[in-house]
Amino acid sequence: MSTAISFVTTATNQYVSRGRNELHTIFERHFADFCAQYDEKYAATYGRYRLERIQQIGERFCTCGDYLQGVARIRCTNPECGHDYFRPFSCKGFYLCPSCSRKRTILFAEHLTNEVLLKLPHRQFVFTMPKALRPFFRHDRRLFAEVSRLIYDILRDFYHEAAGRPLLTGMVIAHQSFGDQLRWNPHFHTIVLEGGFDDEGTFFCIPFSGLQSMVEVFRRRVIKLLVERELLNEDFARNLLSWKHSGFSIDNSVRILDESAKESLAEYIARPPISLKKIHYEPFKGRVLFHTKYSQYFKQNLHMFDALDFLAELTQHIPPKGLQLIRRYGLYASRTKGRWQDMRWVAERAPDGWKATHHHSADTEGLGYVPLWDGDEEVPVDSRKRAWARLLAKVYEVDPMVCPKCGADMKVIAVIEDPDELKRILRHLIKIGRSPPGFDPDWLN
């Protein structure tokens, strides 16, 4: 019963809401069966107490773009034109809904680039762990926060050692639980300021090469953490430390020097596990064909899932409610960032968005975006709402708040949630030949 919120650009640059996508169809046909079989078939592998959370997000996703759940009516402000359209509500099912996740990803990347990352060189570090330890992170997702802090401590200590003095640096650490073909592969993407400031405000640039010693420190500290949490016994820990090929790795081959690279990487670390471009649903066989780039691990570039198995692989990446997936440390932590104005050497290198809101707070129109709050990961609801039209114009080159017929501004004139009123509107749209894309008139019965 849902109509996806995704967008295309027509020849006249008109905002058009596309019909249902294949992920909606998969959920509508198989999600109820998946939930019914979860405890028996999937709970032992994916988590025994996760079904309630999965149902909550899955059911919300099934209503995303459903005209029967509520719409906003948007009309041209030119009284001689009167063009209007209805936009259904979105589900905000981050990490599941591709459309809602895309909006969140772009907002996060803009916030990080325009208001957080200093105008200095940065580098991406990617931390990975052996397969033997990955199940611990599936069943205790609090470990992500502890390992994030551990990674910050390791990099900070290496900076102190290299500079011969304490340095204040900045990092953004995101954990992702998914790898190729949706398999469980917890790893950490870290955007690291390539150096740091000493107590006198002097910046020391410290590019890293040769990470063997850092990998060994990472391995020992993670194993120590798991032993302290009584997830590993001493014998298994010693066995892990004896492995010649430990399975731990750190990659820092990506250096970030310009704003475009910062924004692209910020989008990458905040992306959801699923892309509609990668899946093809075969309804008669109840199977999902998952396309991806060639995987050295699987020795293939596609995989055929049973629909229920596909849902199990996908929904395992839905985080518990309230779990913070992206954290900021050092100069980029909210508490320290609140003192940038008192740190002249930092303020001079601050991004333009931060400078505009702190030095010219009354004039932010020239930024090209709405400044967001300074939370560690999310952006507030009001900012998300204001950003909707601007993000569509940025990504799809179509502005839904500009009338495609006369070019005048459009505005929301009503929000409609009453079921009877919605059915009356939809029947009228069908009658005059303006049925919403993908909407089945039988749903009104």
Beta strands, then each sheet from edge to edge (+ up, - down):
strand 1: 7-9
strand 2: 15-17
strand 3: 71-76
strand 4: 84-88
strand 5: 122-128
strand 6: 170-178
strand 7: 184-193
strand 8: 195-197
strand 9: 203-205
strand 10: 249-256
strand 11: 279-282
strand 12: 287-295
strand 13: 300-306
strand 14: 326-330
strand 15: 410-416
sheet 1: 1+ 2-
sheet 2: 4+ 3- 15+
sheet 3: 10+ 5- 7+ 6- 14+
sheet 4: 8+ 9-
sheet 5: 11+ 12- 13+
end
